[in-house]
């Protein structure tokens, strides 16, 4: 199927408005032939370097040969995927192996198919433990992203994805505090505490590195977070969906500190870039308080939880991380990336405001002079460019793709941040190509990229207006 035919089907049967976004960014006609490692091969002969990494899914790189082999063995041996009336050997093996990467007492897993589902499981387990005490609220960070299913949706404020939905947890049952501010969190808990010293907060959840702003909390903050939770009878949940599985340079980002949460959630890289696998991991003691008898042990389940081949791929993913030293590589190449980005910041101090992140999840904050874009287009008169920041970040993203064959991305909740999430197999030569492309883009000036971007999209502007 050629690209035009595929896009017609996408528009007709999936999401024509998403296709319009891809078109704006110049990605609609990206006709992909295949991919391996950091490389994506197009039918027009171009080879792209993927610094978007499936937004965190492709930690091992595209089509890692050992993941392909693990899937092949499952097919050859006719491994059973779904068995609901008996234990599955591979589920037990995967849960055991995960426990070896995590500090005790995090030894008991629940498997799901997405990070949102893992966070949903964490919320429900916490509710089972805490609602008998009369607790009714969750505490989360402003600007967080924990998923779009009804439960985690209530805790997701990185961008406006709540409007028009009946939230699983009503807003009056959620306490929002600033990210990384332990004093604000302490004050919020105190404000919720009654005269008898009891507070209504079931659990507090935090991304160990903010997935939208790429903000790393100050050293010691996560330890203070857990200590405050335990002092206040609040269950602590660390969301490692995006930055766990080695991306930060540790298996989990919280392992830069001597701290253990009550629950940790994992997904994305766990599936090796091939399978939909997520996990909620907690202690046996906490699990028992929620589901600790034969009547209650099935209160939370999922149809596709722990399919055989998915577990096999996740097991092999953990093996690859260890055998190939990819966590250590993420730390080493992450340090190199940080050094090169800081050098670029020193060269372009008016254009790069900040370098953020850790390991192979980093971002640069760009200084966008909005008067630049306003001279080229009036966003108030067309629906295509929602904000000037969208024009500017879109321009840089498209230029990196079209001129330099590099894929990067940005998040709707932080349109001045350019994100870099390469697979853990990245090497210094890949970083050097990224830096050279950024250097070229910035040396020509964002005005050049913006003018090209608006010119490329001007026909769409007029078409959408008419």
C-alpha positions in Angstrom: 0.0 0.0 0.0 1.4 3.4 -0.9 1.4 6.3 1.5 -1.5 8.1 -0.2 -3.8 5.1 0.0 -2.8 4.4 3.6 -3.5 8.0 4.6 -6.9 7.9 2.9 -7.8 4.9 5.1 -6.4 6.6 8.2 -8.5 9.7 7.5 -11.6 7.8 6.7 -11.5 5.2 9.5 -9.2 6.5 12.3 -8.7 10.2 13.0 -8.6 12.7 10.1 -7.8 15.5 12.5 -4.7 13.8 13.8 -3.7 13.3 10.2 -4.0 17.1 9.7 -1.5 17.6 12.6 0.9 15.2 11.0 0.5 17.2 7.8 1.3 20.5 9.5 4.5 19.0 10.9 5.5 17.6 7.5 5.2 14.0 8.7 2.0 12.9 6.9 3.8 11.4 3.9 6.6 9.8 5.8 6.5 6.5 3.9 8.3 4.0 6.2 9.9 0.9 4.7 11.4 -0.4 8.0 13.4 0.4 11.1 16.2 -0.9 13.3 18.0 0.6 16.3 17.8 4.4 15.9 17.2 4.3 12.2 14.0 4.5 10.3 14.2 3.8 6.5 11.9 5.6 4.1 10.9 4.4 0.6 12.3 7.5 -0.9 15.8 6.4 0.2 16.1 8.6 3.3 17.3 7.3 6.6 16.0 9.1 9.7 17.5 9.1 13.2 14.7 8.6 15.7 15.2 10.8 18.8 11.5 10.5 19.6 11.8 6.9 20.6 8.0 6.2 20.3 7.6 8.7 23.2 9.5 6.3 25.4 8.3 2.9 24.0 11.4 2.2 21.9 14.0 2.0 24.6 15.8 -1.0 23.0 15.6 0.5 19.6 13.4 -0.5 16.7 13.3 -4.3 16.0 16.0 -5.4 18.4 17.1 -8.8 17.1 16.8 -10.5 20.4 13.2 -9.3 20.8 12.4 -10.6 17.3 14.0 -13.9 18.3 12.0 -14.1 21.5 8.8 -13.6 19.5 9.9 -16.2 16.9 10.5 -18.8 19.6 7.1 -18.2 21.1 5.5 -18.8 17.7 7.7 -21.9 16.9 7.0 -23.5 20.3 3.3 -22.5 20.1 3.6 -20.8 23.5 0.1 -20.3 25.0 -0.8 -16.7 25.3 -4.1 -16.7 27.1 -5.0 -19.0 30.0 -7.4 -17.6 32.6 -8.3 -20.7 34.6 -4.7 -21.7 35.5 -1.4 -20.1 36.4 0.9 -19.0 33.5 4.6 -19.9 34.0 5.8 -16.8 32.1 3.8 -14.4 34.3 5.5 -15.8 37.5 8.9 -15.6 35.8 8.4 -12.0 34.7 7.2 -10.9 38.1 10.1 -12.5 39.8 12.6 -10.9 37.4 11.1 -7.5 37.9 11.5 -7.9 41.6 15.2 -8.5 41.1 15.6 -5.0 39.5 13.6 -3.3 42.3 14.4 -2.8 45.9 12.5 -4.8 48.5 9.7 -5.0 49.5 8.5 -4.3 45.9 8.0 -7.9 44.9 4.3 -8.4 43.8 3.2 -7.4 40.3 0.0 -6.8 38.4 0.3 -6.8 34.6 -1.5 -4.5 32.3 -1.2 -3.2 28.7 -0.5 0.5 29.2 0.9 3.0 31.7 -2.6 4.4 32.3 -3.9 0.9 33.2 -0.9 0.4 35.5 -1.7 3.7 37.3 -5.4 2.7 37.4 -4.4 -0.5 39.1 -2.3 1.5 41.6 -5.2 3.8 42.4 -7.7 1.0 42.9 -5.3 -0.9 45.1 -4.8 2.2 47.2 -8.6 2.8 47.4 -9.1 -0.7 48.7 -6.6 -0.1 51.5 -7.6 3.4 52.4 -11.4 3.9 51.8 -12.4 1.7 54.7 -10.7 4.4 56.9 -13.0 7.1 55.3 -10.3 8.4 53.0 -11.6 9.9 49.8 -8.9 12.0 48.0 -5.8 11.7 45.9 -2.8 14.1 45.9 -1.0 14.8 42.7 1.3 17.3 41.1 0.1 20.2 38.9 1.3 19.6 35.3 1.3 15.8 35.7 0.5 13.2 33.1 -0.6 9.8 34.4 -2.9 8.6 31.6 -6.3 9.2 29.9 -8.5 6.4 31.3 -11.1 7.7 33.7 -9.1 7.3 36.9 -5.7 8.6 35.9 -7.4 11.3 33.8 -8.4 13.0 37.0 -4.8 13.2 38.0 -3.6 14.4 34.5 -3.2 18.2 34.1 -0.2 18.5 31.9 -2.6 19.7 29.2 -6.4 20.1 29.0 -7.5 16.5 28.4 -10.2 16.6 31.1 -12.8 18.9 29.5 -16.0 17.2 28.5 -15.5 14.0 30.5 -17.1 12.7 33.6 -13.9 12.2 35.7 -13.4 8.9 37.5 -12.3 10.8 40.5 -14.2 14.1 40.8 -12.1 17.3 41.0 -13.2 17.9 44.6 -11.5 14.6 45.5 -8.1 15.6 44.1 -5.5 17.8 45.9 -3.1 19.5 43.4 0.3 20.7 44.5 3.4 22.2 42.7 5.9 19.6 41.4 9.0 19.3 43.5 7.9 21.6 46.3 7.8 19.5 49.5 6.7 22.5 51.6 3.7 23.0 49.5 2.8 19.4 49.7 3.2 19.4 53.5 1.0 22.5 53.7 -1.7 20.9 51.5 -1.8 17.8 53.7 -2.0 20.0 56.8 -4.9 21.9 55.3 -6.7 18.7 54.7 -6.1 17.4 58.2 -8.9 17.6 60.8 -8.8 18.3 64.5 -8.2 14.7 65.3 -5.1 14.6 63.1 -6.6 12.6 60.3 -6.4 13.5 56.6 -8.6 12.2 53.8 -5.8 11.5 51.3 -5.7 8.0 50.0 -2.4 8.2 48.0 0.0 10.6 46.5 1.3 10.0 43.0 4.3 11.6 41.3 6.3 11.2 38.1 9.9 10.8 39.2 10.9 13.0 36.3 8.1 15.1 35.0 7.2 13.7 31.6 6.0 16.9 30.1 8.4 19.5 31.4 11.4 17.1 31.7 11.9 18.5 35.2 14.1 16.5 37.6 13.3 17.1 41.3 16.0 18.3 43.6 18.2 15.7 45.3 16.4 14.3 48.3 12.9 15.4 47.3 11.6 11.9 46.5 12.9 10.7 49.9 11.1 13.6 51.6 8.0 12.8 49.5 7.8 9.2 50.7 8.7 10.1 54.3 5.9 12.7 54.4 3.4 10.1 52.9 4.3 7.6 55.6 4.1 10.1 58.4 0.6 11.1 57.1 -0.8 7.6 56.4 -0.7 8.2 52.6 0.3 5.6 50.1 3.1 6.7 47.9 3.0 5.9 44.1 6.0 6.5 41.8 5.0 6.7 38.1 8.0 5.4 36.2 6.1 4.7 33.0 8.1 7.1 30.8 11.5 7.2 32.6 11.7 3.7 34.1 13.3 0.6 32.6 16.7 2.3 32.4 16.0 5.6 30.6 17.3 7.8 33.4 20.5 5.8 33.8 19.1 3.7 36.6 16.4 1.0 36.3 14.0 3.4 37.9 14.7 7.1 38.2 13.9 7.0 42.0 17.0 4.8 42.4 19.2 7.8 42.3 18.0 8.1 46.0 17.9 5.7 48.8 14.1 5.6 48.8 11.4 3.0 48.2 7.8 3.9 47.4 4.7 1.8 48.3 3.9 1.3 44.6 5.8 1.8 41.3 4.3 1.7 37.8 6.2 0.7 34.7 5.3 0.4 31.0 6.6 1.6 27.6 10.1 0.1 27.3 9.0 -3.0 29.2 7.5 -4.3 26.0 10.7 -4.2 24.1 9.2 -2.0 21.4 7.0 -4.9 20.3 4.4 -5.7 22.9 1.9 -3.8 25.1 3.1 -4.6 28.6 2.8 -2.6 31.8 3.2 -3.4 35.5 2.1 -2.2 38.8 4.6 -3.4 41.5 4.0 -3.2 45.2 4.7 -5.1 48.4 3.1 -8.4 49.5 1.9 -6.6 52.7 0.1 -3.8 50.8 -1.3 -6.2 48.2 -2.7 -8.4 51.0 -4.4 -5.4 52.6 -6.3 -4.8 49.3 -6.9 -8.3 47.9 -5.6 -10.7 50.5 -8.2 -13.5 50.4 -9.8 -15.8 47.9 -12.9 -13.7 47.6 -11.2 -10.4 46.9 -8.1 -11.6 44.8 -10.0 -11.2 41.5 -11.6 -7.8 42.2 -9.2 -6.1 39.8 -8.2 -7.9 36.6 -7.5 -7.2 32.9 -8.4 -9.3 29.8 -5.0 -9.0 28.2 -3.0 -9.0 31.4 0.2 -11.0 31.1 -0.3 -12.7 27.7 2.4 -15.4 27.2 4.4 -13.9 24.3 4.1 -10.5 25.9 5.7 -11.8 29.1 8.4 -13.6 27.2 9.3 -10.4 25.4 9.3 -8.4 28.6 11.6 -11.1 30.2 13.9 -10.8 27.3 13.8 -7.0 27.5 15.1 -7.2 31.1 17.8 -9.7 29.9 18.9 -7.3 27.2 19.1 -4.3 29.6 21.4 -6.4 31.8 23.4 -8.3 29.2 24.1 -5.4 26.9 24.7 -2.8 29.6 22.0 -0.5 28.2 21.2 1.1 31.5 24.8 2.0 32.0 24.9 3.2 28.4 21.9 5.4 28.9 23.7 7.1 31.8 27.0 7.4 29.9 25.4 8.7 26.6 23.0 10.8 28.6 25.9 12.6 30.2 27.5 13.2 26.8 24.1 14.5 25.5 23.8 16.8 28.4 27.4 18.1 27.9 26.8 18.8 24.2 23.4 20.5 24.8 25.0 22.7 27.5 27.8 23.6 25.0 25.0 24.5 22.5 23.3 26.6 25.1 26.6 28.5 25.7 26.8 29.2 22.0 23.2 30.3 21.7 22.4 31.8 25.1 19.5 34.0 23.7 17.8 31.0 22.0 18.3 28.2 24.5 17.1 29.1 28.0 17.6 25.8 29.8 18.8 22.2 29.4 16.7 19.7 31.4 16.4 16.0 32.1 18.5 13.0 33.0 20.0 10.1 31.1 18.3 9.7 27.7 15.3 11.8 28.5 16.4 15.4 28.0 15.0 18.6 26.6 16.0 22.1 25.7 13.8 25.1 26.5 13.8 27.5 23.6 13.4 31.3 23.9 10.7 32.1 21.4 10.2 35.7 20.6 6.5 35.7 19.7 6.7 39.0 17.9 8.7 37.1 15.3 5.8 34.7 14.5 3.2 37.5 14.8 4.8 39.3 11.8 4.3 36.2 9.7 0.8 35.0 10.7 -2.1 36.1 12.8 -3.1 33.0 14.9 -6.4 34.7 15.9 -7.7 34.4 12.3 -7.2 30.7 11.6 -7.7 27.5 13.4 -4.5 25.8 12.2 -1.9 27.5 14.4 -3.4 27.5 17.9 -0.6 29.6 19.5 2.6 31.3 18.4 4.5 28.7 20.4 2.9 26.0 18.3 4.1 27.8 15.1 7.7 28.2 16.5 8.2 24.7 18.0 6.5 23.1 15.0 8.9 25.0 12.7 12.0 23.7 14.5 10.6 20.2 14.6 9.8 20.2 10.9 13.1 21.7 9.9 15.0 19.0 11.8 13.0 16.4 10.0 13.1 17.8 6.5 16.7 19.2 6.4 18.5 16.9 8.8 16.5 13.6 8.8 16.1 13.7 12.6 12.8 13.1 14.4 12.2 14.9 17.7 9.0 15.9 19.4 7.3 18.3 21.8 4.4 18.0 24.2 1.2 20.1 24.0 1.6 21.1 27.7 5.1 22.6 27.1 5.4 24.0 23.6 8.7 25.7 24.3 10.5 22.4 25.1 12.1 20.2 22.5 12.3 16.6 23.7 15.0 14.0 23.0 14.2 10.4 23.9 16.6 8.2 21.8 16.8 4.4 22.4 19.3 3.2 24.9 21.5 1.8 22.1 22.4 5.4 21.1 26.1 6.2 20.6 28.1 9.4 20.6 27.9 9.6 16.8 24.2 9.8 17.0 24.3 12.6 19.5 26.9 14.4 17.4 24.5 14.3 14.4 21.7 15.7 16.6 23.8 18.5 17.9 25.1 19.4 14.4 21.5 19.6 13.2 20.4 21.8 16.1 23.5 24.0 15.6 22.6 24.5 11.9 19.0 25.3 12.7 19.9 27.8 15.4 22.7 29.4 13.4 20.2 30.1 10.6 17.8 31.6 13.2 14.4 30.4 14.2 13.0 33.1 11.9 14.2 31.1 8.9 12.6 27.9 10.2 9.4 29.7 11.0 9.1 31.4 7.6 9.6 28.0 5.9 7.0 26.4 8.2 4.4 29.0 7.6 5.0 29.1 3.9 4.7 25.3 3.7 1.4 25.4 5.5 -0.1 28.5 4.0 -2.2 26.6 1.5 -3.7 24.6 4.3 -4.4 27.8 6.2 -6.4 29.3 3.3 -8.1 26.0 2.7 -9.2 25.6 6.3 -10.3 29.3 6.4 -12.5 28.8 3.3 
